[in-house]
Amino acid sequence: MTVIGPDLDQVLSTGLLAAINGFLNDFGAAAHLPALAWTLVFEDDAGIDGTHPGGRGHPDSEALCASWADVLGLTESEYGPGEGFRSWTGNLSQWELRVFAVTDPDLYQSTYPDDRE
């Protein structure tokens, strides 16, 4: 098996993320939604997270993410409002698709002190 070097790894990662961002934001634009910033996550399962491009705690983050969740048919998580955030999730084949907004930055930071944007 050929070993992928760090330069090629970076090029491939950047290209995949750009393709995912472009595809999802084109989908959103067709529904008249502003773009989100999309990232790949590999915590419990492989996933794609969308957040406000100005940051998870941006003043418009909650409304923008709620609009995206509605268009994508995502379900709001019962966890979060009491911890300073809202998130919506759904499955896209074997990927988890999630949009996430911090609604109370102080509460969120006190609950998750190690989580930095």
All heavy atoms as an XYZ file, in Angstrom:
886
protein
N       0.837     -1.170      0.000
C       0.000      0.000      0.000
C       0.889      1.244      0.000
O       1.880      1.306      0.704
C      -0.895     -0.009      1.241
C      -1.789      1.183      1.325
S      -3.103      1.001      2.548
C      -2.301      1.701      3.973
N       0.517      2.225     -0.768
C       1.261      3.471     -0.839
C       0.941      4.323      0.382
O      -0.226      4.500      0.739
C       0.884      4.257     -2.114
O       1.139      3.423     -3.233
C       1.671      5.539     -2.217
N       1.957      4.845      1.020
C       1.778      5.725      2.169
C       1.531      7.143      1.663
O       2.258      7.627      0.792
C       3.025      5.684      3.080
C       2.878      6.664      4.220
C       3.259      4.281      3.593
N       0.508      7.776      2.193
C       0.203      9.157      1.818
C       1.032     10.063      2.710
O       0.948      9.992      3.925
C      -1.296      9.462      1.984
C      -2.111      8.586      1.037
C      -1.575     10.940      1.750
C      -3.607      8.724      1.203
N       1.834     10.905      2.098
C       2.669     11.832      2.846
C       1.866     12.999      3.388
O       0.718     13.211      3.005
N       2.461     13.772      4.282
C       1.732     14.887      4.900
C       1.269     15.937      3.900
O       0.192     16.505      4.067
C       2.735     15.466      5.901
C       4.052     14.881      5.563
C       3.809     13.628      4.792
N       2.053     16.189      2.845
C       1.629     17.183      1.856
C       0.413     16.702      1.078
O      -0.553     17.447      0.896
C       2.769     17.511      0.887
C       3.911     18.248      1.574
O       3.673     18.861      2.636
O       5.031     18.195      1.052
N       0.441     15.457      0.624
C      -0.688     14.906     -0.115
C      -1.902     14.784      0.795
O      -3.030     15.077      0.385
C      -0.336     13.546     -0.721
C      -1.426     12.892     -1.573
C      -1.881     13.813     -2.700
C      -0.944     11.560     -2.126
N      -1.686     14.394      2.022
C      -2.780     14.301      2.993
C      -3.475     15.651      3.139
O      -4.702     15.734      3.119
C      -2.239     13.820      4.345
C      -3.323     13.683      5.388
O      -4.286     12.931      5.137
O      -3.205     14.331      6.436
N      -2.707     16.719      3.255
C      -3.274     18.062      3.391
C      -4.036     18.467      2.135
O      -5.127     19.017      2.214
C      -2.169     19.081      3.702
C      -2.670     20.502      3.878
C      -3.623     20.652      5.041
O      -3.486     19.999      6.069
N      -4.628     21.487      4.880
N      -3.480     18.176      0.984
C      -4.132     18.517     -0.284
C      -5.465     17.776     -0.417
O      -6.485     18.367     -0.767
C      -3.207     18.197     -1.481
C      -3.963     18.267     -2.804
C      -2.015     19.142     -1.498
N      -5.458     16.476     -0.119
C      -6.692     15.688     -0.216
C      -7.723     16.157      0.799
O      -8.907     16.302      0.472
C      -6.383     14.202     -0.028
C      -5.571     13.540     -1.138
C      -5.202     12.113     -0.748
C      -6.323     13.568     -2.455
N      -7.321     16.390      2.022
C      -8.244     16.856      3.059
C      -8.868     18.193      2.683
O     -10.077     18.390      2.818
C      -7.529     16.988      4.402
O      -7.105     15.743      4.861
N      -8.042     19.099      2.218
C      -8.526     20.420      1.825
C      -9.494     20.316      0.648
O     -10.548     20.963      0.640
C      -7.339     21.337      1.458
O      -6.491     21.452      2.605
C      -7.799     22.713      1.043
N      -9.165     19.473     -0.316
C     -10.037     19.298     -1.477
C     -11.386     18.691     -1.119
O     -12.427     19.136     -1.614
N     -11.373     17.674     -0.271
C     -12.631     17.052      0.162
C     -13.506     18.037      0.921
O     -14.714     18.125      0.685
C     -12.349     15.824      1.026
C     -11.827     14.607      0.290
C     -11.373     13.544      1.285
C     -12.892     14.053     -0.633
N     -12.906     18.783      1.828
C     -13.678     19.746      2.603
C     -14.235     20.855      1.708
O     -15.380     21.274      1.877
C     -12.826     20.329      3.726
C     -13.580     21.136      4.766
C     -14.749     20.346      5.361
C     -12.631     21.576      5.864
N     -13.454     21.302      0.735
C     -13.934     22.323     -0.199
C     -15.114     21.792     -1.014
O     -16.089     22.516     -1.248
C     -12.798     22.775     -1.117
N     -15.039     20.535     -1.444
C     -16.134     19.934     -2.215
C     -17.408     19.824     -1.374
O     -18.506     20.126     -1.850
C     -15.717     18.569     -2.740
N     -17.259     19.395     -0.135
C     -18.419     19.272      0.759
C     -19.031     20.638      1.021
O     -20.250     20.820      0.945
C     -18.014     18.570      2.070
C     -17.731     17.090      1.785
C     -19.083     18.736      3.148
C     -17.053     16.355      2.913
N     -18.191     21.632      1.338
C     -18.690     22.990      1.565
C     -19.422     23.509      0.338
O     -20.522     24.060      0.453
C     -17.528     23.936      1.923
C     -17.308     24.046      3.395
O     -18.007     24.787      4.075
N     -16.331     23.315      3.910
N     -18.808     23.339     -0.835
C     -19.430     23.825     -2.066
C     -20.761     23.160     -2.340
O     -21.756     23.832     -2.647
N     -20.800     21.847     -2.215
C     -22.033     21.116     -2.498
C     -23.150     21.522     -1.539
O     -24.266     21.845     -1.962
C     -21.806     19.607     -2.418
C     -23.073     18.829     -2.593
C     -23.592     18.617     -3.850
C     -23.766     18.343     -1.493
C     -24.793     17.924     -4.020
C     -24.958     17.654     -1.646
C     -25.477     17.438     -2.912
N     -22.875     21.493     -0.236
C     -23.918     21.816      0.740
C     -24.360     23.269      0.633
O     -25.559     23.566      0.716
C     -23.455     21.488      2.155
C     -23.404     19.993      2.474
C     -22.699     19.733      3.787
C     -24.813     19.403      2.496
N     -23.424     24.184      0.427
C     -23.813     25.588      0.319
C     -24.545     25.891     -0.984
O     -25.427     26.754     -1.008
C     -22.604     26.493      0.550
C     -22.235     26.530      2.023
O     -23.092     26.413      2.893
N     -20.957     26.672      2.301
N     -24.249     25.173     -2.059
C     -25.043     25.296     -3.288
C     -26.466     24.799     -3.040
O     -27.437     25.396     -3.514
C     -24.415     24.502     -4.436
C     -23.176     25.173     -5.013
O     -22.891     26.343     -4.673
O     -22.466     24.498     -5.801
N     -26.593     23.707     -2.291
C     -27.906     23.182     -1.926
C     -28.679     24.241     -1.128
O     -29.848     24.505     -1.385
C     -27.741     21.894     -1.106
C     -29.036     21.281     -0.680
C     -29.725     20.424     -1.518
C     -29.568     21.557      0.571
C     -30.928     19.846     -1.117
C     -30.769     20.993      0.978
C     -31.449     20.134      0.135
N     -28.009     24.838     -0.145
C     -28.646     25.875      0.661
C     -29.014     27.104     -0.154
O     -30.083     27.694      0.044
N     -28.147     27.496     -1.073
C     -28.425     28.669     -1.902
C     -29.684     28.458     -2.736
O     -30.456     29.401     -2.952
C     -27.229     28.973     -2.810
N     -29.912     27.225     -3.180
C     -31.124     26.923     -3.944
C     -32.378     27.116     -3.092
O     -33.459     27.356     -3.619
C     -31.063     25.494     -4.494
N     -32.219     27.025     -1.781
C     -33.329     27.253     -0.848
C     -33.266     28.669     -0.260
O     -33.945     28.961      0.725
C     -33.284     26.224      0.278
N     -32.427     29.520     -0.858
C     -32.268     30.924     -0.447
C     -31.696     31.065      0.964
O     -32.056     31.979      1.694
C     -33.591     31.692     -0.580
C     -34.198     31.552     -1.930
N     -33.674     32.169     -3.052
C     -35.260     30.833     -2.366
C     -34.396     31.842     -4.110
N     -35.360     31.032     -3.726
N     -30.791     30.175      1.318
C     -30.125     30.245      2.618
C     -28.696     30.739      2.460
O     -27.997     30.325      1.530
C     -30.074     28.859      3.278
C     -31.391     28.274      3.745
C     -31.189     26.837      4.209
C     -31.968     29.111      4.872
N     -28.243     31.589      3.375
C     -26.821     31.951      3.388
C     -25.977     30.713      3.701
O     -26.451     29.750      4.313
C     -26.713     32.976      4.520
C     -28.105     33.469      4.748
C     -29.007     32.317      4.390
N     -24.729     30.774      3.307
C     -23.816     29.641      3.503
C     -23.528     29.388      4.982
O     -23.576     30.296      5.802
C     -22.506     29.919      2.772
N     -23.227     28.133      5.283
C     -22.687     27.747      6.582
C     -21.228     27.344      6.379
O     -20.800     27.070      5.260
C     -23.449     26.550      7.174
C     -24.856     26.791      7.695
C     -25.447     25.486      8.240
C     -24.877     27.861      8.772
N     -20.481     27.286      7.464
C     -19.125     26.736      7.439
C     -19.260     25.266      7.815
O     -19.794     24.940      8.881
C     -18.232     27.465      8.437
N     -18.809     24.378      6.945
C     -18.957     22.934      7.158
C     -17.602     22.324      7.501
O     -16.592     22.668      6.898
C     -19.520     22.272      5.906
C     -20.892     22.781      5.556
C     -21.197     23.769      4.677
C     -22.131     22.341      6.113
N     -22.560     23.966      4.647
C     -23.153     23.100      5.521
C     -22.472     21.371      7.055
C     -24.497     22.927      5.831
C     -23.814     21.193      7.364
C     -24.812     21.963      6.756
N     -17.597     21.428      8.467
C     -16.374     20.723      8.855
C     -16.668     19.232      8.965
O     -17.812     18.829      9.196
C     -15.821     21.216     10.205
O     -16.836     21.068     11.203
C     -15.386     22.669     10.134
N     -15.621     18.445      8.805
C     -15.732     16.997      8.998
C     -15.353     16.681     10.439
O     -14.398     17.250     10.972
C     -14.792     16.265      8.053
C     -15.052     16.458      6.565
C     -13.972     15.771      5.746
C     -16.415     15.919      6.197
N     -16.111     15.799     11.060
C     -15.816     15.381     12.429
C     -15.769     13.857     12.484
O     -16.491     13.183     11.750
C     -16.851     15.918     13.440
C     -16.758     17.423     13.559
C     -18.254     15.512     13.068
N     -14.918     13.367     13.333
C     -14.764     11.920     13.486
C     -14.669     11.584     14.966
O     -13.689     11.023     15.418
C     -13.516     11.426     12.735
C     -13.578     11.694     11.265
C     -12.955     12.801     10.722
C     -14.285     10.854     10.426
C     -13.018     13.059      9.361
C     -14.362     11.104      9.068
C     -13.727     12.212      8.530
N     -15.695     11.968     15.734
C     -15.695     11.673     17.159
C     -16.250     10.267     17.374
O     -15.517      9.315     17.375
C     -16.470     12.745     17.916
C     -15.750     14.088     17.894
C     -16.594     15.220     18.435
O     -17.706     14.968     18.948
O     -16.148     16.370     18.336
N     -17.537     10.148     17.559
C     -18.154      8.826     17.707
C     -18.384      8.191     16.341
O     -18.098      7.032     16.120
C     -19.473      8.935     18.479
C     -19.262      9.437     19.896
O     -18.228      9.087     20.490
O     -20.117     10.192     20.386
N     -18.953      8.963     15.438
C     -19.217      8.528     14.070
C     -18.679      9.592     13.126
O     -18.387     10.714     13.533
C     -20.733      8.379     13.839
C     -21.342      7.254     14.655
O     -20.721      6.182     14.710
O     -22.429      7.453     15.222
N     -18.583      9.239     11.868
C     -18.193     10.229     10.875
C     -19.341     11.215     10.703
O     -20.508     10.820     10.624
C     -17.874      9.545      9.555
N     -19.003     12.483     10.675
C     -20.055     13.467     10.566
C     -19.627     14.718      9.837
O     -18.443     14.949      9.579
N     -20.628     15.508      9.501
C     -20.432     16.799      8.857
C     -21.184     17.811      9.714
O     -22.393     17.686      9.908
C     -20.978     16.802      7.418
C     -20.343     15.684      6.594
C     -20.762     18.167      6.769
C     -21.025     15.439      5.254
N     -20.449     18.788     10.253
C     -21.045     19.816     11.103
C     -21.116     21.133     10.365
O     -20.149     21.548      9.716
C     -20.202     20.038     12.368
C     -20.430     18.993     13.436
O     -21.208     18.045     13.193
O     -19.835     19.130     14.512
N     -22.255     21.811     10.491
C     -22.421     23.139      9.917
C     -22.624     24.160     11.018
O     -23.386     23.935     11.954
N     -21.920     25.281     10.888
C     -22.047     26.383     11.845
C     -22.052     27.706     11.084
O     -21.676     27.765      9.906
C     -20.879     26.394     12.859
O     -19.648     26.496     12.142
C     -20.881     25.144     13.721
N     -22.452     28.748     11.761
C     -22.432     30.087     11.162
C     -20.997     30.423     10.775
O     -20.076     30.184     11.558
C     -22.962     31.104     12.174
C     -23.263     32.435     11.576
N     -22.273     33.307     11.172
C     -24.447     33.042     11.321
C     -22.830     34.397     10.692
N     -24.152     34.257     10.768
N     -20.767     30.962      9.579
C     -19.390     31.277      9.170
C     -18.723     32.330     10.053
O     -17.498     32.401     10.114
C     -19.525     31.762      7.724
C     -20.962     32.034      7.520
C     -21.735     31.250      8.534
N     -19.504     33.096     10.793
C     -18.955     34.089     11.714
C     -18.650     33.516     13.083
O     -18.214     34.235     13.976
N     -18.890     32.215     13.256
C     -18.640     31.553     14.531
C     -19.922     31.000     15.132
O     -21.020     31.482     14.849
N     -19.759     29.978     15.950
C     -20.932     29.304     16.526
C     -21.769     30.226     17.406
O     -22.963     30.029     17.551
C     -20.487     28.099     17.345
C     -19.808     27.048     16.529
C     -19.377     25.880     17.345
N     -18.467     26.297     18.418
C     -17.819     25.475     19.213
N     -17.978     24.172     19.075
N     -17.012     25.930     20.141
N     -21.142     31.238     17.996
C     -21.860     32.153     18.876
C     -22.282     33.453     18.216
O     -22.711     34.384     18.888
N     -22.173     33.524     16.893
C     -22.580     34.728     16.163
C     -24.041     35.050     16.486
O     -24.859     34.128     16.644
C     -22.399     34.493     14.657
C     -22.596     35.718     13.845
N     -23.843     36.176     13.482
C     -21.696     36.584     13.321
C     -23.705     37.274     12.765
N     -22.405     37.544     12.650
N     -24.400     36.339     16.599
C     -25.788     36.689     16.950
C     -26.856     36.075     16.038
O     -27.970     35.808     16.477
C     -25.801     38.221     16.853
C     -24.383     38.617     17.099
C     -23.546     37.509     16.509
N     -26.540     35.848     14.765
C     -27.508     35.258     13.829
C     -27.403     33.736     13.739
O     -28.118     33.109     12.958
C     -27.306     35.835     12.423
C     -27.583     37.323     12.353
O     -28.395     37.812     13.158
O     -26.980     37.997     11.498
N     -26.521     33.146     14.517
C     -26.239     31.715     14.391
C     -27.466     30.839     14.619
O     -27.731     29.924     13.838
C     -25.121     31.326     15.369
O     -24.769     29.985     15.215
N     -28.205     31.113     15.668
C     -29.354     30.260     15.987
C     -30.399     30.290     14.876
O     -30.875     29.236     14.431
C     -29.977     30.695     17.310
C     -31.139     29.839     17.750
C     -31.688     30.252     19.110
O     -31.292     31.292     19.652
O     -32.530     29.500     19.628
N     -30.745     31.462     14.395
C     -31.759     31.572     13.341
C     -31.283     30.921     12.047
O     -32.055     30.208     11.385
C     -32.108     33.038     13.099
N     -30.025     31.147     11.688
C     -29.497     30.561     10.460
C     -29.476     29.039     10.550
O     -29.918     28.344      9.625
C     -28.095     31.096     10.167
C     -27.413     30.556      8.910
C     -28.250     30.835      7.657
C     -26.014     31.138      8.778
N     -28.996     28.508     11.659
C     -28.938     27.052     11.815
C     -30.330     26.432     11.851
O     -30.552     25.358     11.290
C     -28.124     26.683     13.054
S     -26.352     26.980     12.833
N     -31.274     27.103     12.498
C     -32.651     26.592     12.535
C     -33.242     26.545     11.118
O     -33.956     25.588     10.763
C     -33.513     27.451     13.450
N     -32.935     27.550     10.301
C     -33.425     27.556      8.913
C     -32.820     26.420      8.112
O     -33.521     25.736      7.357
C     -33.100     28.895      8.246
O     -33.794     29.946      8.872
N     -31.518     26.206      8.268
C     -30.870     25.088      7.588
C     -31.458     23.765      8.051
O     -31.711     22.867      7.237
C     -29.357     25.107      7.860
C     -28.584     25.854      6.828
C     -28.258     27.181      6.847
C     -28.031     25.317      5.635
N     -27.533     27.496      5.736
C     -27.365     26.376      4.971
C     -28.014     24.055      5.052
C     -26.708     26.203      3.763
C     -27.351     23.883      3.845
C     -26.718     24.945      3.213
N     -31.667     23.615      9.353
C     -32.223     22.366      9.888
C     -33.588     22.081      9.281
O     -33.906     20.935      8.937
C     -32.315     22.443     11.409
N     -34.385     23.121      9.125
C     -35.714     22.952      8.537
C     -35.614     22.469      7.092
O     -36.284     21.512      6.702
C     -36.480     24.281      8.618
C     -37.911     24.143      8.158
O     -38.619     23.241      8.640
O     -38.323     24.955      7.297
N     -34.753     23.098      6.313
C     -34.599     22.720      4.902
C     -34.032     21.306      4.764
O     -34.440     20.548      3.888
C     -33.720     23.754      4.165
C     -33.269     23.241      2.810
C     -34.472     25.069      4.017
N     -33.103     20.940      5.639
C     -32.480     19.615      5.572
C     -33.304     18.523      6.259
O     -32.965     17.347      6.167
C     -31.080     19.656      6.199
C     -30.044     20.486      5.446
C     -28.784     20.634      6.285
C     -29.726     19.855      4.091
N     -34.378     18.910      6.945
C     -35.210     17.928      7.640
C     -34.525     17.331      8.857
O     -34.770     16.174      9.205
N     -33.693     18.126      9.533
C     -32.981     17.634     10.712
C     -33.853     17.751     11.950
O     -34.763     18.581     12.012
C     -31.688     18.434     10.917
C     -30.720     18.455      9.734
C     -29.504     19.318     10.073
C     -30.305     17.045      9.346
N     -33.570     16.928     12.924
C     -34.320     16.898     14.175
C     -33.534     17.611     15.261
O     -32.340     17.363     15.427
C     -34.567     15.437     14.610
O     -35.270     14.773     13.563
C     -35.362     15.372     15.893
N     -34.221     18.473     16.010
C     -33.523     19.178     17.087
C     -33.234     18.237     18.244
O     -34.084     17.453     18.661
C     -34.331     20.371     17.585
C     -33.568     21.168     18.628
C     -34.192     22.502     18.975
O     -35.303     22.796     18.489
O     -33.556     23.245     19.738
N     -32.023     18.339     18.746
C     -31.612     17.534     19.889
C     -32.276     18.072     21.155
O     -32.439     19.279     21.312
C     -30.086     17.597     20.049
O     -29.702     16.981     21.246
N     -32.652     17.158     22.035
C     -33.227     17.588     23.316
C     -32.150     18.123     24.245
O     -32.437     18.809     25.210
C     -33.960     16.424     23.976
C     -33.058     15.251     24.314
C     -33.825     14.032     24.788
O     -34.626     13.509     24.012
O     -33.596     13.624     25.936
N     -30.900     17.804     23.947
C     -29.790     18.294     24.753
C     -29.342     19.633     24.214
O     -29.373     19.871     23.025
C     -28.617     17.306     24.703
C     -29.012     15.910     25.087
C     -29.174     14.927     24.132
C     -29.266     15.595     26.417
C     -29.561     13.646     24.482
C     -29.667     14.321     26.776
C     -29.809     13.348     25.805
O     -30.210     12.090     26.155
N     -28.934     20.505     25.062
C     -28.342     21.740     24.607
C     -28.939     23.013     25.133
O     -28.197     23.865     25.628
N     -30.262     23.212     25.035
C     -30.786     24.504     25.461
C     -30.415     24.882     26.909
O     -30.127     26.039     27.182
C     -32.294     24.360     25.284
C     -32.425     23.381     24.156
C     -31.288     22.404     24.375
N     -30.364     23.927     27.794
C     -29.978     24.206     29.179
C     -28.481     24.341     29.365
O     -28.001     24.633     30.467
N     -27.730     24.121     28.267
C     -26.270     24.215     28.325
C     -25.730     25.302     27.393
O     -24.536     25.380     27.150
C     -25.654     22.858     27.981
C     -26.048     21.789     28.985
C     -25.536     20.407     28.629
O     -25.006     20.221     27.503
O     -25.670     19.517     29.460
N     -26.628     26.105     26.853
C     -26.205     27.251     26.062
C     -26.059     27.011     24.569
O     -25.418     27.795     23.875
N     -26.649     25.936     24.041
C     -26.561     25.698     22.595
C     -27.809     24.999     22.088
O     -28.614     24.486     22.855
C     -25.314     24.890     22.232
C     -25.365     23.431     22.624
C     -25.836     22.470     21.744
C     -24.937     23.005     23.876
C     -25.883     21.129     22.094
C     -24.965     21.671     24.235
C     -25.437     20.729     23.346
N     -27.958     25.003     20.776
C     -28.980     24.210     20.095
C     -28.287     23.471     18.966
O     -27.379     23.993     18.336
C     -30.081     25.092     19.504
C     -30.971     25.722     20.551
C     -32.017     26.618     19.924
N     -33.032     25.838     19.223
C     -33.942     26.384     18.413
N     -33.960     27.685     18.194
N     -34.833     25.625     17.813
N     -28.728     22.233     18.726
C     -28.192     21.472     17.600
C     -29.308     20.638     16.989
O     -30.269     20.268     17.663
C     -27.019     20.591     18.025
O     -27.450     19.561     18.881
N     -29.148     20.371     15.710
C     -30.099     19.582     14.946
C     -29.304     18.523     14.200
O     -28.239     18.825     13.647
C     -30.839     20.460     13.949
C     -31.639     21.570     14.557
C     -32.978     21.580     14.795
C     -31.165     22.855     14.974
N     -33.368     22.782     15.336
C     -32.262     23.587     15.464
C     -29.900     23.472     14.995
C     -32.155     24.887     15.954
C     -29.792     24.767     15.491
C     -30.906     25.456     15.960
N     -29.805     17.305     14.164
C     -29.058     16.229     13.518
C     -29.951     15.384     12.619
O     -31.176     15.357     12.765
C     -28.397     15.286     14.548
O     -29.422     14.711     15.359
C     -27.395     16.008     15.414
N     -29.299     14.680     11.744
C     -29.945     13.721     10.866
C     -28.874     12.849     10.238
O     -27.679     13.128     10.360
N     -29.301     11.790      9.587
C     -28.349     10.898      8.937
C     -28.370     11.104      7.439
O     -29.419     11.246      6.827
C     -28.673      9.437      9.264
C     -28.398      9.122     10.707
O     -27.402      9.572     11.267
N     -29.279      8.364     11.329
N     -27.175     11.119      6.899
C     -26.971     11.236      5.468
C     -26.152     10.014      5.084
O     -24.935     10.006      5.231
C     -26.214     12.523      5.153
C     -25.898     12.833      3.696
C     -27.200     13.009      2.912
C     -25.045     14.082      3.607
N     -26.849      8.942      4.709
C     -26.218      7.650      4.472
C     -25.513      7.225      5.752
O     -26.146      7.094      6.784
C     -25.282      7.710      3.273
O     -24.815      6.420      2.949
N     -24.201      7.066      5.710
C     -23.488      6.638      6.917
C     -22.849      7.801      7.664
O     -22.046      7.596      8.569
C     -22.438      5.595      6.541
C     -23.098      4.367      5.964
C     -22.186      3.177      5.941
O     -21.156      3.134      6.585
N     -22.580      2.177      5.186
N     -23.196      9.011      7.300
C     -22.678     10.206      7.943
C     -23.754     10.815      8.834
O     -24.933     10.769      8.509
C     -22.296     11.254      6.901
C     -21.162     10.867      6.033
C     -21.202     10.033      4.944
C     -19.812     11.266      6.175
N     -19.955      9.915      4.401
C     -19.079     10.664      5.133
C     -19.141     12.088      7.074
C     -17.720     10.857      4.974
C     -17.791     12.288      6.913
C     -17.092     11.673      5.879
N     -23.338     11.421      9.918
C     -24.251     12.227     10.717
C     -24.106     13.661     10.236
O     -22.997     14.173     10.113
C     -23.919     12.151     12.205
C     -24.873     12.998     13.032
C     -24.566     12.961     14.507
O     -23.566     13.593     14.910
O     -25.324     12.319     15.244
N     -25.223     14.304      9.952
C     -25.241     15.695      9.527
C     -25.787     16.502     10.694
O     -26.845     16.157     11.247
C     -26.126     15.838      8.290
C     -26.131     17.168      7.572
C     -24.736     17.531      7.077
C     -27.088     17.112      6.396
N     -25.055     17.554     11.095
C     -25.466     18.335     12.256
C     -25.222     19.811     12.001
O     -24.209     20.185     11.426
C     -24.662     17.905     13.483
C     -24.989     18.688     14.740
C     -24.225     18.177     15.939
N     -22.856     18.670     15.910
C     -22.150     18.962     17.003
N     -22.666     18.784     18.196
N     -20.926     19.403     16.898
N     -26.177     20.642     12.424
C     -25.962     22.081     12.486
C     -26.026     22.479     13.952
O     -26.780     21.899     14.734
C     -26.935     22.894     11.604
C     -26.689     22.615     10.136
C     -28.376     22.605     11.949
N     -25.200     23.459     14.313
C     -24.943     23.742     15.722
C     -24.801     25.239     15.940
O     -24.090     25.910     15.192
C     -23.635     23.031     16.099
C     -23.229     23.163     17.528
C     -23.659     22.234     18.460
C     -22.405     24.195     17.951
C     -23.269     22.338     19.785
C     -22.020     24.310     19.265
C     -22.452     23.378     20.187
N     -25.480     25.747     16.972
C     -25.397     27.171     17.312
C     -25.273     27.335     18.819
O     -25.994     26.685     19.581
C     -26.643     27.905     16.823
N     -24.362     28.191     19.242
C     -24.260     28.563     20.651
C     -25.241     29.702     20.873
O     -25.176     30.731     20.196
C     -22.816     28.981     21.019
C     -22.765     29.552     22.427
C     -21.873     27.788     20.889
N     -26.168     29.508     21.811
C     -27.203     30.500     22.067
C     -26.901     31.368     23.281
O     -27.417     32.466     23.397
C     -28.563     29.801     22.280
O     -28.424     28.843     23.338
C     -29.007     29.088     21.006
N     -26.090     30.860     24.194
C     -25.684     31.600     25.389
C     -24.198     31.325     25.604
O     -23.834     30.337     26.247
C     -26.510     31.143     26.592
C     -26.213     31.925     27.863
O     -25.087     32.459     27.995
O     -27.097     31.977     28.726
N     -23.336     32.191     25.047
C     -21.890     31.924     25.108
C     -21.342     31.737     26.525
O     -20.490     30.871     26.747
C     -21.270     33.139     24.429
C     -22.341     33.644     23.518
C     -23.629     33.375     24.245
N     -21.811     32.510     27.474
C     -21.302     32.375     28.846
C     -21.691     31.033     29.456
O     -20.861     30.359     30.071
C     -21.800     33.523     29.727
C     -21.218     34.867     29.313
O     -20.095     34.884     28.756
O     -21.896     35.894     29.533
N     -22.947     30.640     29.298
C     -23.401     29.352     29.815
C     -22.679     28.210     29.116
O     -22.223     27.252     29.754
C     -24.917     29.206     29.644
C     -25.533     27.872     30.072
C     -25.229     27.573     31.536
C     -27.031     27.887     29.800
N     -22.543     28.314     27.800
C     -21.863     27.270     27.045
C     -20.414     27.131     27.518
O     -19.926     26.023     27.741
C     -21.908     27.577     25.538
C     -21.283     26.488     24.707
C     -21.997     25.334     24.396
C     -19.972     26.580     24.263
C     -21.423     24.319     23.650
C     -19.387     25.574     23.512
C     -20.127     24.442     23.219
O     -19.548     23.432     22.490
N     -19.725     28.243     27.672
C     -18.325     28.202     28.085
C     -18.167     27.657     29.491
O     -17.214     26.937     29.784
C     -17.700     29.599     27.988
C     -16.198     29.575     28.031
C     -15.597     28.767     26.895
O     -15.921     28.976     25.738
N     -14.737     27.832     27.208
N     -19.127     27.959     30.372
C     -19.028     27.419     31.730
C     -19.327     25.920     31.759
O     -18.795     25.192     32.590
C     -19.964     28.170     32.687
O     -21.318     27.886     32.402
N     -20.154     25.464     30.836
C     -20.486     24.043     30.752
C     -19.395     23.261     30.039
O     -19.092     22.122     30.401
C     -21.830     23.857     30.016
O     -22.829     24.658     30.661
C     -22.271     22.405     30.035
N     -18.812     23.846     29.025
C     -17.788     23.191     28.205
C     -16.528     24.072     28.145
O     -16.193     24.630     27.105
C     -18.308     22.934     26.781
C     -19.538     22.082     26.755
C     -20.804     22.643     26.656
C     -19.448     20.695     26.850
C     -21.945     21.849     26.636
C     -20.570     19.895     26.840
C     -21.828     20.494     26.739
O     -22.945     19.703     26.724
N     -15.807     24.189     29.247
C     -14.660     25.108     29.285
C     -13.530     24.768     28.327
O     -12.765     25.643     27.944
C     -14.196     25.056     30.751
C     -14.718     23.761     31.271
C     -15.995     23.504     30.513
N     -13.433     23.512     27.922
C     -12.346     23.111     27.022
C     -12.712     23.223     25.537
O     -11.863     22.998     24.677
C     -11.902     21.664     27.320
C     -11.311     21.537     28.701
O     -10.730     22.525     29.195
O     -11.437     20.452     29.295
N     -13.963     23.538     25.241
C     -14.403     23.617     23.850
C     -14.210     25.037     23.338
O     -14.927     25.952     23.722
C     -15.863     23.198     23.727
C     -16.307     23.042     22.291
O     -15.451     23.053     21.382
O     -17.520     22.906     22.068
N     -13.247     25.201     22.483
C     -12.947     26.506     21.879
C     -13.210     26.429     20.387
O     -13.001     25.408     19.766
C     -11.478     26.872     22.093
C     -11.066     26.878     23.535
C     -11.334     28.211     24.140
N     -10.812     28.213     25.523
C     -11.459     28.771     26.501
N     -12.608     29.341     26.297
N     -10.949     28.770     27.714
N     -13.667     27.538     19.821
C     -13.872     27.589     18.370
C     -12.548     27.611     17.665
O     -11.573     28.077     18.121
C     -14.691     28.806     17.997
C     -16.148     28.609     18.335
C     -17.021     29.636     17.689
O     -17.085     29.675     16.453
O     -17.645     30.400     18.424
